[in-house]
């Protein structure tokens, strides 16, 4: 930097830090390889901090990058991973620290392979090939199962033995293919297409034993994934062991953890089904028996009621009630008639007592003129008039002799 300084004429620390920063800023970007030993991703922060270490020299540098740089490789980059970083040196003058500002991060070796698989996975998922609504249900009892696997492999033996042990009548259409290497993808794709067109195959199993990521790479091939997605027959993926997850697992209609698990998922166990049928039959018999017993108990309770024990009793009771009502009506009517007769007798007696005939019976007579008028006064007649005299037992004519 060519500064003229001495013990009597020193320069401030800030000036030195600024000069160092200016010199470092003139440096260009470099590609750096190292191992990530510390990784800090704070929620909500836009910058990621990491420490890049050179194991051979035991030297470390701080690296920073924006989230937009780190996120594309976040799924495959973690502490301990080896990466290649394209970065530019930066000097933080306030603290006097040197760091690298990364513009690109690339995983090395296996990490690079996993990063490419992750990118392919995201692209295929974006097309909807892994959507749950595309998954088809497996048939309950497949008559014929297609099997794509390696020749004389442990996966083939596990699937065939376990399936036939569970359901001896099951049939298989086996297609032996290469399950790793350069020809594996083409052979597996051809076998899946052939079995998909087979009229008797109800479900297809693609099986392989465990292996490294490189060994299982053919089952993450884009061509195979699209072939399985286009198949009309349900496909079961049984690749590797539980931790292994090639892309075939995501597009298949069912993912089995192992080939043995695939056989158990595809073919029902005849013993379990017979036990289930027996259990359901016993439950049905118990339910029917219970229903019949409840109905019989209800019928017995109904039959034990008095109305059904002596059916004529109700008729007899009603007949007795009817007779009683009839007797009451007769008595009431008799009483009414008796009262009416008594009233009529009393009325008749009053009428008779007040009747002129009763008066005539006592010796009185009624005199009437020729016009029928009753004579009530002596002044109404004259001597020589002829009157009609009415008595109790008839009548006769009288002549008025004189008036008094």
C-alpha positions as CSV (number, residue, x, y, z in Angstrom):
1,X,0.0,0.0,0.0
2,X,3.2,2.2,0.2
3,X,2.3,4.3,3.2
4,X,4.9,6.5,4.9
5,X,4.5,5.8,8.6
6,X,6.6,5.8,11.7
7,X,6.3,5.4,15.4
8,X,5.9,9.2,15.6
9,X,3.5,9.4,12.7
10,X,1.2,6.3,12.8
11,X,-2.1,6.0,11.0
12,X,-5.5,5.1,12.7
13,X,-6.8,1.6,12.7
14,X,-9.9,2.7,10.7
15,X,-7.6,4.1,7.9
16,X,-5.7,0.8,7.7
17,X,-9.0,-1.2,7.6
18,X,-10.4,1.1,4.9
19,X,-7.2,0.7,2.8
20,X,-7.3,-3.1,3.2
21,X,-11.0,-3.1,2.1
22,X,-10.2,-1.0,-0.9
23,X,-7.5,-3.4,-2.0
24,X,-9.7,-6.5,-1.4
25,X,-12.5,-4.9,-3.4
26,X,-10.3,-4.9,-6.5
27,X,-10.0,-8.7,-6.3
28,X,-12.2,-10.7,-8.7
29,X,-14.6,-13.6,-7.9
30,X,-13.1,-17.1,-7.5
31,X,-14.3,-20.7,-7.4
32,X,-13.6,-22.2,-3.9
33,X,-14.0,-25.8,-2.8
34,X,-14.5,-26.8,0.8
35,X,-16.6,-28.5,3.4
36,X,-19.4,-26.8,5.2
37,X,-18.8,-27.0,8.9
38,X,-21.3,-24.5,10.2
39,X,-24.6,-23.4,8.6
40,X,-27.0,-20.8,10.0
41,X,-30.4,-20.1,8.4
42,X,-32.3,-17.8,10.6
43,X,-36.1,-17.7,10.0
44,X,-37.1,-14.5,8.2
45,X,-33.5,-13.5,7.5
46,X,-32.5,-12.8,3.9
47,X,-28.9,-13.9,4.3
48,X,-27.4,-17.4,5.0
49,X,-24.1,-17.7,6.9
50,X,-21.8,-20.7,6.7
51,X,-18.2,-21.7,7.4
52,X,-16.2,-23.3,4.6
53,X,-13.3,-25.4,5.8
54,X,-10.4,-27.0,4.0
55,X,-9.8,-30.3,5.9
56,X,-6.3,-30.8,4.5
57,X,-5.0,-27.4,5.6
58,X,-7.4,-26.9,8.6
59,X,-8.3,-23.4,7.3
60,X,-11.7,-21.9,7.4
61,X,-13.4,-19.0,5.8
62,X,-16.8,-17.4,6.5
63,X,-19.2,-17.4,3.5
64,X,-22.4,-15.4,3.2
65,X,-25.1,-15.6,0.5
66,X,-28.6,-14.5,-0.2
67,X,-31.5,-16.9,0.3
68,X,-32.1,-16.8,-3.5
69,X,-28.6,-18.4,-3.9
70,X,-28.9,-21.0,-1.2
71,X,-32.6,-22.1,-1.5
72,X,-32.1,-24.0,-4.9
73,X,-29.6,-26.4,-3.1
74,X,-31.1,-26.3,0.4
75,X,-32.5,-29.8,0.2
76,X,-29.1,-31.4,-0.5
77,X,-26.6,-29.1,1.2
78,X,-26.1,-29.5,4.9
79,X,-23.3,-29.4,7.5
80,X,-20.5,-31.8,6.4
81,X,-21.4,-31.5,2.6
82,X,-18.6,-30.7,0.1
83,X,-19.4,-27.8,-2.2
84,X,-17.9,-25.5,-4.8
85,X,-18.7,-21.9,-4.3
86,X,-18.3,-19.0,-6.8
87,X,-17.7,-16.1,-4.5
88,X,-16.1,-12.7,-4.2
89,X,-13.9,-11.7,-1.2
90,X,-15.4,-9.0,1.1
91,X,-13.8,-7.0,3.9
92,X,-15.9,-5.8,6.8
93,X,-14.1,-2.7,7.8
94,X,-15.9,-2.2,11.1
95,X,-14.7,-5.5,12.5
96,X,-11.7,-6.1,10.3
97,X,-12.9,-9.5,9.1
98,X,-12.7,-11.2,5.7
99,X,-15.5,-13.2,4.2
100,X,-16.7,-14.5,0.9
101,X,-19.9,-13.4,-0.7
102,X,-21.2,-16.4,-2.7
103,X,-23.1,-15.9,-6.0
104,X,-23.5,-19.6,-6.7
105,X,-23.2,-22.9,-4.8
106,X,-22.8,-26.3,-6.4
107,X,-22.7,-29.6,-4.5
108,X,-19.8,-31.9,-5.2
109,X,-20.1,-35.6,-6.0
110,X,-23.2,-37.2,-4.5
111,X,-24.5,-33.8,-3.5
112,X,-24.5,-32.7,-7.1
113,X,-26.4,-35.8,-8.1
114,X,-29.0,-35.3,-5.4
115,X,-29.3,-31.7,-6.4
116,X,-30.1,-32.7,-10.0
117,X,-32.6,-35.2,-8.7
118,X,-34.3,-32.6,-6.5
119,X,-34.6,-30.2,-9.4
120,X,-36.2,-33.0,-11.5
121,X,-38.5,-33.9,-8.7
122,X,-39.7,-30.3,-8.4
123,X,-40.3,-30.0,-12.1
124,X,-42.3,-33.3,-12.3
125,X,-44.2,-32.3,-9.2
126,X,-45.1,-29.0,-10.8
127,X,-46.6,-30.9,-13.7
128,X,-48.8,-32.7,-11.3
129,X,-47.3,-36.2,-11.9
130,X,-47.1,-36.8,-8.1
131,X,-50.6,-35.5,-7.2
132,X,-52.5,-37.7,-4.8
133,X,-55.7,-37.5,-6.9
134,X,-53.9,-39.4,-9.7
135,X,-53.3,-42.4,-7.5
136,X,-55.5,-45.4,-8.4
137,X,-56.7,-48.0,-5.9
138,X,-55.3,-51.5,-6.1
139,X,-57.6,-54.3,-6.9
140,X,-58.7,-56.3,-3.8
141,X,-57.9,-59.7,-5.4
142,X,-55.7,-59.5,-8.5
143,X,-55.9,-62.6,-10.7
144,X,-52.6,-61.8,-12.3
145,X,-49.7,-59.7,-11.1
146,X,-47.0,-58.2,-13.3
147,X,-43.5,-58.2,-11.8
148,X,-40.6,-56.2,-13.2
149,X,-37.4,-57.2,-11.3
150,X,-33.8,-58.5,-11.7
151,X,-33.3,-62.1,-12.8
152,X,-32.9,-64.6,-9.9
153,X,-32.8,-61.6,-7.5
154,X,-33.7,-61.6,-3.8
155,X,-36.4,-59.1,-4.7
156,X,-38.0,-61.5,-7.1
157,X,-37.9,-64.4,-4.6
158,X,-39.4,-62.2,-1.8
159,X,-42.3,-61.1,-3.9
160,X,-43.1,-64.5,-5.4
161,X,-42.8,-66.5,-2.1
162,X,-44.6,-64.0,0.1
163,X,-47.5,-63.5,-2.4
164,X,-48.0,-67.3,-3.0
165,X,-47.8,-67.9,0.7
166,X,-50.6,-65.4,1.3
167,X,-52.7,-66.4,-1.8
168,X,-51.6,-69.6,-3.5
169,X,-53.9,-69.1,-6.5
170,X,-52.3,-65.8,-7.6
171,X,-50.5,-65.9,-11.0
172,X,-47.5,-63.8,-12.1
173,X,-46.2,-62.4,-15.3
174,X,-42.5,-61.9,-14.6
175,X,-40.3,-59.7,-16.7
176,X,-36.6,-60.0,-15.8
177,X,-34.6,-56.8,-16.6
178,X,-31.4,-55.1,-15.7
179,X,-32.0,-53.1,-12.5
180,X,-28.8,-51.0,-12.7
181,X,-26.4,-49.8,-15.4
182,X,-26.8,-48.1,-18.7
183,X,-29.5,-50.5,-20.1
184,X,-31.6,-50.6,-17.0
185,X,-33.9,-47.7,-17.8
186,X,-34.8,-48.9,-21.3
187,X,-35.5,-52.5,-20.2
188,X,-37.6,-51.4,-17.2
189,X,-39.6,-49.0,-19.4
190,X,-40.2,-51.7,-22.0
191,X,-41.3,-54.2,-19.4
192,X,-43.7,-51.8,-17.8
193,X,-45.3,-50.9,-21.1
194,X,-45.6,-54.6,-22.1
195,X,-47.3,-55.5,-18.8
196,X,-49.5,-52.5,-19.0
197,X,-50.8,-53.7,-22.4
198,X,-51.3,-57.3,-21.1
199,X,-55.0,-58.0,-20.9
200,X,-54.8,-60.2,-17.8
201,X,-52.4,-58.2,-15.6
202,X,-54.3,-56.3,-12.9
203,X,-51.4,-54.6,-11.1
204,X,-47.7,-54.2,-11.8
205,X,-44.9,-54.4,-9.2
206,X,-41.5,-52.8,-9.9
207,X,-39.1,-54.3,-7.4
208,X,-35.4,-54.1,-6.6
209,X,-33.3,-54.7,-3.5
210,X,-31.3,-52.0,-1.7
211,X,-28.2,-50.2,-3.0
212,X,-26.4,-46.9,-3.2
213,X,-27.9,-43.8,-4.7
214,X,-26.0,-44.4,-7.9
215,X,-27.3,-48.0,-8.1
216,X,-30.9,-46.8,-7.7
217,X,-30.5,-43.9,-10.1
218,X,-32.4,-45.7,-13.0
219,X,-35.6,-45.6,-11.0
220,X,-35.4,-41.8,-10.8
221,X,-35.1,-41.5,-14.6
222,X,-37.6,-39.0,-16.1
223,X,-38.5,-41.5,-18.9
224,X,-39.4,-44.2,-16.5
225,X,-41.4,-41.7,-14.3
226,X,-43.4,-40.5,-17.3
227,X,-44.1,-44.1,-18.4
228,X,-45.5,-45.1,-15.1
229,X,-47.6,-41.9,-14.9
230,X,-49.1,-42.8,-18.3
231,X,-49.8,-46.5,-17.4
232,X,-53.4,-47.6,-17.2
233,X,-52.6,-50.4,-14.8
234,X,-51.9,-49.5,-11.1
235,X,-48.2,-49.6,-10.4
236,X,-46.5,-50.4,-7.1
237,X,-42.9,-49.2,-6.4
238,X,-40.8,-51.5,-4.2
239,X,-37.3,-50.1,-4.6
240,X,-34.6,-50.6,-2.0
241,X,-35.3,-50.3,1.7
242,X,-37.4,-47.9,3.8
243,X,-34.9,-44.9,3.6
244,X,-34.5,-45.2,-0.2
245,X,-36.9,-42.9,-2.1
246,X,-36.3,-42.8,-5.9
247,X,-38.7,-40.7,-8.0
248,X,-40.6,-43.8,-9.0
249,X,-42.0,-43.9,-5.4
250,X,-43.7,-40.6,-5.9
251,X,-45.4,-41.3,-9.2
252,X,-46.4,-44.9,-8.4
253,X,-49.9,-45.6,-7.2
254,X,-48.5,-47.2,-4.1
255,X,-45.1,-47.1,-2.5
256,X,-44.0,-50.2,-0.7
257,X,-41.0,-50.0,1.7
258,X,-39.5,-53.4,0.5
259,X,-40.4,-56.1,-2.0
260,X,-41.8,-58.2,0.8
261,X,-44.0,-55.3,1.8
262,X,-45.2,-55.0,-1.9
263,X,-46.3,-58.6,-1.9
264,X,-48.3,-58.0,1.3
265,X,-49.9,-54.9,0.0
266,X,-50.9,-56.4,-3.4
267,X,-52.2,-59.8,-2.4
268,X,-54.5,-60.5,0.5
269,X,-53.7,-63.2,3.0
270,X,-56.1,-66.1,2.6
271,X,-55.9,-67.0,6.2
272,X,-56.7,-63.5,7.3
273,X,-59.5,-63.3,4.8
274,X,-61.0,-66.6,6.0
275,X,-60.7,-65.5,9.6
276,X,-62.4,-62.2,8.7
277,X,-65.2,-64.1,6.8
278,X,-65.6,-66.4,9.9
279,X,-65.7,-63.4,12.2
280,X,-68.3,-61.5,10.0
281,X,-70.4,-64.7,9.7
282,X,-70.3,-65.2,13.5
283,X,-71.2,-61.5,14.0
284,X,-74.1,-61.8,11.5
285,X,-75.3,-65.0,13.2
286,X,-75.1,-63.4,16.6
287,X,-77.0,-60.3,15.3
288,X,-79.7,-62.5,13.7
289,X,-80.0,-64.7,16.8
290,X,-80.2,-61.6,19.0
291,X,-82.9,-60.1,16.8
292,X,-84.9,-63.3,16.7
293,X,-84.7,-63.6,20.5
294,X,-85.8,-60.0,21.0
295,X,-88.7,-60.5,18.7
296,X,-89.7,-63.8,20.4
297,X,-89.5,-62.1,23.8
298,X,-91.7,-59.3,22.6
299,X,-94.1,-61.7,21.1
300,X,-94.3,-63.7,24.4
301,X,-94.8,-60.5,26.3
302,X,-97.6,-59.6,24.0
303,X,-99.2,-63.0,24.1
304,X,-99.1,-62.9,27.9
305,X,-101.3,-59.9,28.1
306,X,-104.9,-60.6,29.3
307,X,-106.4,-59.3,26.1
308,X,-104.7,-62.0,24.1
309,X,-104.7,-64.7,26.8
310,X,-108.6,-64.5,26.8
311,X,-109.6,-62.8,23.6
312,X,-113.4,-63.1,24.3
313,X,-113.0,-61.4,27.6
314,X,-113.0,-58.0,26.0
315,X,-116.1,-58.9,24.0
316,X,-117.8,-60.2,27.2
317,X,-116.8,-57.0,29.1
318,X,-118.1,-54.8,26.3
319,X,-121.3,-57.0,26.1
320,X,-121.8,-56.6,29.9
321,X,-121.2,-52.8,29.6
322,X,-123.8,-52.7,26.7
323,X,-126.3,-54.7,28.8
324,X,-125.8,-52.3,31.7
325,X,-126.2,-49.3,29.4
326,X,-129.4,-50.9,27.9
327,X,-130.7,-51.5,31.4
328,X,-129.9,-48.0,32.5
329,X,-131.6,-46.7,29.4
330,X,-134.7,-48.8,30.1
331,X,-134.8,-47.6,33.7
332,X,-134.3,-44.0,32.6
333,X,-137.0,-44.3,30.0
334,X,-139.4,-46.1,32.4
335,X,-138.8,-43.4,35.0
336,X,-139.4,-40.7,32.3
337,X,-142.6,-42.5,31.2
338,X,-143.7,-42.9,34.8
339,X,-143.1,-39.2,35.6
340,X,-144.9,-38.3,32.3
341,X,-147.8,-40.6,33.2
342,X,-148.1,-39.1,36.7
343,X,-147.9,-35.6,35.3
344,X,-150.5,-36.5,32.7
345,X,-152.8,-38.0,35.5
346,X,-152.4,-34.9,37.6
347,X,-153.1,-32.7,34.6
348,X,-156.1,-34.8,33.6
349,X,-157.4,-34.6,37.1
350,X,-157.1,-30.8,37.1
351,X,-158.8,-30.7,33.6
352,X,-161.6,-33.0,34.8
353,X,-162.0,-30.9,38.0
354,X,-162.3,-27.8,35.9
355,X,-164.4,-29.3,33.1
356,X,-168.1,-28.2,32.8
357,X,-169.0,-31.9,32.5
358,X,-167.9,-32.4,36.1
359,X,-170.2,-29.6,37.0
360,X,-173.0,-31.2,35.1
361,X,-172.3,-34.5,37.0
362,X,-173.1,-32.7,40.2
363,X,-176.7,-31.9,38.8
364,X,-176.1,-28.7,37.1
365,X,-177.4,-28.0,33.5
366,X,-176.4,-25.6,30.7
367,X,-179.1,-23.7,28.9
368,X,-178.5,-22.6,25.3
369,X,-180.7,-20.6,23.0
370,X,-181.5,-21.7,19.6
371,X,-178.4,-20.1,18.2
372,X,-176.3,-22.2,20.7
373,X,-175.4,-19.2,22.9
374,X,-175.2,-20.1,26.6
375,X,-177.7,-18.4,28.8
376,X,-175.9,-16.7,31.6
377,X,-178.6,-14.3,32.8
378,X,-182.4,-14.4,33.2
379,X,-182.5,-11.1,31.4
380,X,-181.3,-12.8,28.2
381,X,-184.5,-14.8,27.8
382,X,-188.2,-14.1,27.7
383,X,-191.3,-16.0,28.6
384,X,-192.2,-18.5,26.0
385,X,-188.6,-18.9,24.7
386,X,-187.6,-22.4,24.0
387,X,-184.2,-23.3,25.4
388,X,-182.0,-26.3,25.1
389,X,-181.1,-27.8,28.4
390,X,-177.9,-29.8,28.5
391,X,-177.3,-32.2,31.5
392,X,-174.7,-34.7,32.3
393,X,-176.5,-37.6,30.5
394,X,-177.9,-35.7,27.5
395,X,-180.2,-32.8,27.0
396,X,-183.8,-31.7,26.4
397,X,-185.9,-28.7,25.4
398,X,-187.6,-26.4,27.9
399,X,-189.9,-23.5,27.6
400,X,-189.5,-20.3,29.7
401,X,-192.7,-19.9,31.6
402,X,-192.0,-16.6,33.3
403,X,-189.1,-14.6,34.6
404,X,-188.3,-13.9,38.2
